Amino acid sequence: MYPQIVQDAPGTCPICGMDLAARAAEAPMTGYPEVRLDGALMQNLGLRTTRVERGNLWEPIRALGRVQYDETRIAHLHTRASGWITRLAVRAEGETVIQGQTLAEFYAPNILAAQIDFLLALGHSSSTTGGAPRGGGSGSAGRLGGKDTSVGAGAVTGSGSDSGAGGRTGGGGGPIAVKADKAHNLLRLLDVPEAVIDTIQTRCETRDTIPIPAPITGVVTGLTAREGMYVTPDSTMFTLVDHSQVWVRVDVFEHQIAGLESGQTAQMRVPAYPGRTWEGGLDYLYPELDPKTRTLPVRLVFDNPVGALRPNLFAEVSIEGEGRRNVLKIPREALIHTGERESVVLARGEGRFQPVDVTTGARLGGEMEILAGLIEHDEVVVSGQFLIDSESSLRASFQRLTTGGAGARP
């Protein structure tokens, strides 16, 4: 009646006076005690079981983020020389411009001087070959800054050291041609459009103002330039953004990182457009986790041809992760997690059940990877297993009392 009363010799119970019964020696318990249930009790408990399977674990990684401009599609416009804005073609932020469109007209003394040097270099080169300057007849005069300057056949004579071998009398590949190329490159470095340089060369005359073209097609998001303003190379006159493609930055939890790779497909929805889905891809995984949130920033790219996706829109993203292949897996509801151990209840047949400790791996969707403790085709309980585990724990406690600790759980 009182199993806690244990003696090493025959006798009577000190509590009730009954004779003590001899007990056969038992082998030490190496696992958790089995629990036997009849069919009626199993039905009343609503026990359900499933088999351990080998297969793939996969689940889309869902995260929240915000829409941002593609930073590789942002252009800031600066001048290469100090000067004045004489005319402004774009006057407000939010205007859409196309590549090559003139945003403003700009006058800079240094650019005008470079044009004069370029035309003089062309005139020197023409005179040495006995021809006319490009774009003009023999002996013609080019207009430099509104004044007639002779760049014709008599501009350079073959006197002095330049008339010797290897001097200025050489052909198109001599020093004069090199000087013309340098003058041409100087205009390029001053950001004079190539079409304007060709016009200067063809007409053999300078331009007082130089157009500032849009480098990309996009929206004006920053505008500090005004007509008559004096600007320097430090001044940001325009900021343009090409919104035909946008970034979406999301934060992925630490345990989901293993299934991420650049190039994976992604889907996005935004509350601003219910029922609409955008298709994109994973572009970049940032190198460092956030130490506070334990998340990794991930950058996604989505096409935005009509500009519906605007910066700072809230986004719900689903990334098609790779998952894990050919692993042992069980439903997550079959796992018993106590904080000290992870276990499942193994169905051994004929109403016998026994808890078994397991080692788990990845958790994706409603399934759990099993690294150790089970084999393929084992049958585990997925409903009612907590009652069986509690009964097994209670029996293990009684066995420890009656055996002096020999029945302790592993």
C-alpha positions as CSV (number, residue, x, y, z in Angstrom):
1,M,0.0,0.0,0.0
2,Y,2.9,2.3,0.7
3,P,5.5,1.9,-2.1
4,Q,7.9,4.3,-0.4
5,I,8.5,1.7,2.3
6,V,11.5,-0.3,1.1
7,Q,13.6,-2.7,3.2
8,D,16.4,-5.1,2.3
9,A,14.9,-8.0,4.5
10,P,11.5,-9.5,5.0
11,G,9.3,-7.7,7.6
12,T,6.1,-5.7,8.1
13,C,5.1,-2.2,7.1
14,P,5.6,0.2,10.0
15,I,2.5,2.1,8.9
16,C,-0.2,-0.5,8.4
17,G,1.4,-3.6,9.8
18,M,1.0,-5.7,6.6
19,D,3.7,-8.1,5.5
20,L,6.1,-6.7,3.0
21,A,6.1,-8.4,-0.4
22,A,9.3,-9.4,-2.1
23,R,10.1,-7.5,-5.3
24,A,12.1,-8.9,-8.2
25,A,15.2,-6.9,-9.1
26,E,14.7,-4.6,-12.2
27,A,17.1,-3.5,-14.7
28,P,17.9,0.2,-14.5
29,M,15.6,2.2,-16.7
30,T,17.4,3.6,-19.7
31,G,14.6,5.6,-21.2
32,Y,11.3,7.2,-20.3
33,P,8.6,4.9,-19.0
34,E,6.1,3.6,-21.4
35,V,2.4,4.4,-21.1
36,R,-0.3,1.9,-22.1
37,L,-3.7,3.1,-23.2
38,D,-6.7,1.1,-24.4
39,G,-8.6,2.0,-27.5
40,A,-11.5,3.7,-25.7
41,L,-9.2,6.0,-23.8
42,M,-7.2,6.8,-27.0
43,Q,-10.4,7.8,-28.7
44,N,-11.5,9.9,-25.7
45,L,-8.2,11.7,-25.7
46,G,-8.4,12.4,-29.4
47,L,-5.0,10.9,-30.1
48,R,-3.7,11.4,-33.7
49,T,-0.4,10.1,-35.0
50,T,1.7,10.6,-38.1
51,R,4.9,9.0,-39.6
52,V,8.3,10.6,-39.7
53,E,9.0,11.4,-43.3
54,R,12.0,12.3,-45.4
55,G,11.5,15.3,-47.7
56,N,12.0,19.0,-48.3
57,L,11.4,21.8,-45.9
58,W,10.2,25.0,-47.7
59,E,8.4,28.1,-46.8
60,P,8.4,31.7,-48.2
61,I,10.2,34.1,-46.0
62,R,7.8,36.9,-45.1
63,A,9.0,40.3,-44.0
64,L,7.9,43.9,-43.8
65,G,9.8,46.8,-45.4
66,R,9.6,50.2,-47.1
67,V,10.0,51.4,-50.7
68,Q,13.1,53.4,-51.4
69,Y,14.6,55.1,-54.5
70,D,17.2,53.0,-56.3
71,E,20.4,54.8,-55.2
72,T,22.2,53.7,-58.4
73,R,19.6,55.8,-60.4
74,I,20.0,59.1,-58.6
75,A,21.9,61.9,-60.4
76,H,23.2,65.2,-58.8
77,L,24.1,67.9,-61.3
78,H,27.0,70.2,-60.6
79,T,28.9,72.6,-62.9
80,R,32.6,72.1,-63.7
81,A,33.2,75.8,-63.6
82,S,31.9,78.9,-61.8
83,G,29.4,81.0,-63.6
84,W,25.8,82.2,-63.9
85,I,22.5,80.6,-64.8
86,T,21.1,82.7,-67.6
87,R,17.9,80.7,-68.3
88,L,16.1,78.0,-66.3
89,A,14.0,75.5,-68.3
90,V,12.8,73.4,-65.2
91,R,11.3,75.5,-62.5
92,A,9.8,73.1,-59.9
93,E,10.4,69.9,-58.1
94,G,8.4,66.9,-59.3
95,E,8.7,67.7,-63.0
96,T,9.5,64.8,-65.2
97,V,12.4,65.2,-67.6
98,I,13.9,62.9,-70.3
99,Q,17.6,62.2,-70.9
100,G,19.3,65.0,-72.9
101,Q,16.6,67.5,-72.2
102,T,18.0,71.0,-71.5
103,L,17.5,71.9,-67.9
104,A,19.2,75.3,-67.9
105,E,21.6,77.6,-69.9
106,F,24.8,78.4,-68.2
107,Y,27.5,81.1,-68.8
108,A,31.1,80.6,-67.4
109,P,34.1,82.7,-68.4
110,N,36.4,79.6,-68.2
111,I,34.3,77.7,-70.6
112,L,34.3,80.6,-73.1
113,A,38.1,80.8,-72.8
114,A,38.4,77.1,-73.5
115,Q,36.2,77.5,-76.6
116,I,38.6,80.2,-77.9
117,D,41.6,78.0,-77.2
118,F,39.9,75.2,-79.1
119,L,39.2,77.3,-82.2
120,L,42.7,78.7,-82.1
121,A,44.2,75.2,-82.0
122,L,42.0,74.2,-84.9
123,G,43.2,77.2,-86.9
124,H,46.9,76.5,-86.2
125,S,46.4,72.9,-87.3
126,S,44.7,73.9,-90.5
127,S,47.3,76.5,-91.5
128,T,50.2,74.1,-91.2
129,T,48.5,71.7,-93.7
130,G,47.8,74.4,-96.1
131,G,44.0,73.9,-95.8
132,A,41.2,76.0,-94.3
133,P,40.0,75.9,-90.8
134,R,37.3,73.2,-90.2
135,G,33.9,74.6,-91.2
136,G,35.4,77.7,-93.0
137,G,37.1,78.6,-96.2
138,S,40.8,79.3,-96.8
139,G,41.9,82.5,-95.1
140,S,38.5,83.0,-93.4
141,A,38.2,84.5,-90.0
142,G,36.5,82.8,-87.1
143,R,34.4,84.8,-84.7
144,L,35.8,84.4,-81.1
145,G,33.6,86.0,-78.5
146,G,32.1,88.4,-81.1
147,K,35.5,89.6,-82.4
148,D,37.1,88.7,-85.7
149,T,40.3,86.7,-85.0
150,S,42.4,85.5,-87.9
151,V,42.8,81.7,-87.8
152,G,43.3,81.4,-91.6
153,A,46.2,80.3,-93.7
154,G,48.6,83.1,-92.6
155,A,48.1,82.6,-88.8
156,V,51.3,80.6,-88.3
157,T,54.5,80.9,-90.2
158,G,57.2,78.3,-90.5
159,S,59.9,80.5,-88.9
160,G,62.2,79.8,-86.0
161,S,62.6,76.5,-84.3
162,D,59.1,75.4,-85.3
163,S,60.1,75.3,-89.0
164,G,62.8,72.6,-88.4
165,A,62.5,68.9,-88.6
166,G,59.8,67.7,-86.2
167,G,58.5,71.2,-85.7
168,R,55.0,72.7,-86.4
169,T,55.2,72.0,-90.1
170,G,54.4,68.3,-89.5
171,G,51.2,66.6,-90.7
172,G,48.0,65.9,-88.8
173,G,49.9,63.8,-86.2
174,G,52.3,66.6,-85.1
175,P,52.3,68.9,-82.1
176,I,49.5,71.1,-83.5
177,A,47.1,68.2,-83.7
178,V,48.0,67.2,-80.2
179,K,47.2,70.7,-79.0
180,A,43.8,70.6,-80.7
181,D,43.0,67.3,-79.0
182,K,44.0,68.7,-75.7
183,A,41.7,71.7,-76.2
184,H,38.9,69.4,-77.2
185,N,39.4,67.3,-74.1
186,L,39.4,70.4,-71.9
187,L,35.9,71.2,-73.2
188,R,34.8,67.7,-72.4
189,L,36.3,68.0,-68.9
190,L,34.3,71.2,-68.4
191,D,31.2,69.2,-69.2
192,V,30.4,70.8,-72.5
193,P,28.1,68.5,-74.4
194,E,29.7,66.7,-77.4
195,A,27.0,68.1,-79.7
196,V,27.9,71.6,-78.6
197,I,31.6,71.0,-79.3
198,D,30.8,69.7,-82.7
199,T,28.7,72.8,-83.4
200,I,31.6,75.1,-82.2
201,Q,34.0,73.2,-84.5
202,T,31.6,73.2,-87.5
203,R,30.6,76.9,-87.3
204,C,34.0,78.0,-86.0
205,E,32.5,80.4,-83.5
206,T,32.0,80.4,-79.7
207,R,28.8,80.1,-77.7
208,D,28.2,82.5,-74.8
209,T,26.0,80.0,-72.9
210,I,26.2,76.2,-72.6
211,P,23.1,74.0,-72.1
212,I,23.0,71.8,-69.1
213,P,21.3,68.5,-70.3
214,A,19.5,65.9,-68.1
215,P,21.9,62.9,-67.7
216,I,19.0,60.5,-67.1
217,T,15.2,60.2,-67.5
218,G,13.5,60.8,-64.3
219,V,11.8,63.1,-61.8
220,V,13.3,66.3,-60.4
221,T,13.5,65.7,-56.6
222,G,15.8,68.6,-55.8
223,L,16.1,72.0,-57.3
224,T,18.2,74.8,-55.9
225,A,19.0,76.6,-59.2
226,R,17.4,79.9,-60.0
227,E,17.7,82.3,-63.0
228,G,20.6,84.7,-62.6
229,M,22.1,82.7,-59.7
230,Y,25.9,82.4,-59.5
231,V,26.9,78.8,-59.0
232,T,30.2,77.0,-58.3
233,P,31.3,73.4,-58.7
234,D,30.2,72.9,-55.0
235,S,26.6,73.9,-55.9
236,T,24.0,71.1,-56.4
237,M,21.7,72.6,-59.0
238,F,19.5,69.6,-59.7
239,T,18.8,66.2,-58.3
240,L,17.2,63.7,-60.6
241,V,15.8,60.2,-59.8
242,D,14.9,57.5,-62.3
243,H,11.9,55.8,-60.6
244,S,11.4,53.1,-63.2
245,Q,13.0,50.7,-60.7
246,V,12.9,50.9,-56.9
247,W,14.5,49.2,-53.9
248,V,12.6,47.7,-51.0
249,R,14.6,47.1,-47.8
250,V,13.3,44.5,-45.4
251,D,14.7,42.9,-42.2
252,V,14.9,39.1,-42.1
253,F,15.2,37.3,-38.8
254,E,18.4,35.5,-38.0
255,H,17.1,31.9,-38.2
256,Q,15.9,32.6,-41.8
257,I,19.1,33.8,-43.3
258,A,20.4,30.3,-44.3
259,G,17.7,30.1,-47.1
260,L,18.5,33.4,-48.7
261,E,20.6,33.9,-51.9
262,S,20.9,36.8,-54.4
263,G,18.7,36.2,-57.4
264,Q,15.8,34.6,-55.6
265,T,12.4,35.8,-56.7
266,A,10.1,37.8,-54.4
267,Q,6.6,39.2,-54.4
268,M,5.4,42.4,-52.8
269,R,2.1,43.9,-51.9
270,V,1.4,47.4,-50.6
271,P,-1.7,48.6,-48.7
272,A,-2.0,51.5,-51.0
273,Y,-3.0,49.2,-53.9
274,P,-5.1,46.3,-52.5
275,G,-5.1,43.2,-54.6
276,R,-2.1,44.2,-56.7
277,T,1.2,42.2,-56.6
278,W,4.6,43.2,-57.8
279,E,7.2,40.6,-59.0
280,G,10.9,41.3,-58.1
281,G,14.0,39.7,-56.9
282,L,16.5,39.6,-54.1
283,D,19.4,41.9,-55.0
284,Y,21.7,42.1,-52.0
285,L,22.2,40.8,-48.5
286,Y,23.9,43.4,-46.2
287,P,27.0,42.2,-44.4
288,E,26.0,43.0,-40.8
289,L,23.1,42.1,-38.6
290,D,21.4,44.6,-36.4
291,P,22.6,43.7,-32.9
292,K,19.4,44.9,-31.2
293,T,16.8,43.3,-33.4
294,R,18.9,40.3,-34.5
295,T,17.8,40.8,-38.1
296,L,19.7,41.1,-41.4
297,P,18.8,43.9,-43.8
298,V,18.0,42.6,-47.3
299,R,17.6,44.6,-50.5
300,L,15.0,43.7,-53.1
301,V,14.5,45.2,-56.5
302,F,11.1,45.8,-58.2
303,D,10.3,47.3,-61.6
304,N,8.1,50.5,-61.4
305,P,7.4,51.6,-65.0
306,V,4.4,53.8,-64.2
307,G,5.7,55.2,-60.9
308,A,3.1,53.7,-58.7
309,L,5.6,52.6,-56.1
310,R,6.6,55.7,-54.2
311,P,9.3,56.1,-51.5
312,N,8.3,55.2,-48.0
313,L,5.3,53.2,-49.0
314,F,4.8,50.3,-46.5
315,A,5.4,46.9,-48.2
316,E,4.6,43.3,-47.4
317,V,7.2,41.0,-49.0
318,S,7.4,37.3,-49.6
319,I,10.8,35.8,-50.6
320,E,11.0,32.4,-52.2
321,G,13.7,30.8,-50.1
322,E,15.6,27.7,-51.0
323,G,14.7,25.7,-47.8
324,R,16.3,22.4,-46.9
325,R,16.2,19.2,-49.0
326,N,16.0,15.5,-48.1
327,V,15.7,15.8,-44.4
328,L,13.7,14.0,-41.7
329,K,10.7,16.1,-40.7
330,I,7.7,16.0,-38.4
331,P,4.8,18.4,-37.9
332,R,5.7,21.2,-35.5
333,E,2.7,20.3,-33.3
334,A,4.2,17.0,-32.5
335,L,7.1,18.6,-30.7
336,I,7.1,19.0,-26.9
337,H,9.4,21.8,-25.8
338,T,9.8,22.3,-22.1
339,G,12.7,24.8,-22.1
340,E,15.1,22.1,-20.9
341,R,14.5,19.4,-23.5
342,E,12.7,18.8,-26.8
343,S,10.9,15.5,-27.2
344,V,8.1,13.7,-29.0
345,V,5.9,10.8,-28.0
346,L,6.7,7.7,-30.0
347,A,3.8,5.3,-30.8
348,R,5.1,1.8,-30.5
349,G,1.9,0.0,-31.3
350,E,-0.7,-2.0,-29.3
351,G,-1.5,1.0,-27.2
352,R,2.1,1.6,-26.1
353,F,3.6,5.1,-26.1
354,Q,6.9,6.4,-25.0
355,P,8.5,9.9,-24.9
356,V,11.7,10.2,-26.8
357,D,14.2,13.2,-26.8
358,V,15.1,14.6,-30.2
359,T,17.5,17.1,-31.7
360,T,15.8,19.6,-34.0
361,G,17.1,21.6,-36.9
362,A,15.4,24.1,-39.2
363,R,11.8,25.2,-38.6
364,L,10.0,26.1,-41.8
365,G,6.3,26.5,-42.2
366,G,4.4,23.9,-40.1
367,E,7.2,21.4,-40.1
368,M,10.4,20.7,-38.1
369,E,13.7,19.1,-39.1
370,I,14.8,16.2,-37.0
371,L,18.6,15.7,-36.7
372,A,18.7,12.9,-34.1
373,G,16.3,10.8,-32.0
374,L,14.0,9.4,-34.7
375,I,14.3,7.4,-37.9
376,E,12.2,7.4,-41.0
377,H,8.8,5.7,-40.7
378,D,8.7,6.1,-36.9
379,E,5.2,7.0,-35.8
380,V,4.7,10.0,-33.5
381,V,1.7,11.5,-31.7
382,V,0.6,14.9,-32.9
383,S,-2.4,15.4,-30.7
384,G,-2.7,14.5,-26.9
385,Q,1.0,13.9,-26.5
386,F,1.3,16.3,-23.6
387,L,-1.0,14.1,-21.4
388,I,1.1,11.0,-22.3
389,D,4.3,12.9,-21.5
390,S,2.9,14.0,-18.2
391,E,1.9,10.5,-17.3
392,S,5.3,9.2,-18.2
393,S,7.0,11.8,-16.1
394,L,4.8,10.9,-13.1
395,R,5.7,7.2,-13.4
396,A,9.4,8.1,-13.7
397,S,9.1,10.0,-10.4
398,F,7.5,7.0,-8.7
399,Q,10.2,4.7,-10.0
400,R,12.9,7.0,-8.6
401,L,11.2,6.9,-5.2
402,T,11.0,3.1,-5.2
403,T,14.4,2.5,-6.6
404,G,16.4,5.1,-4.8
405,G,17.1,7.1,-7.9
406,A,18.0,4.2,-10.2
407,G,15.0,5.2,-12.4
408,A,16.1,8.7,-13.0
409,R,15.6,10.1,-16.5
410,P,18.6,10.4,-18.7
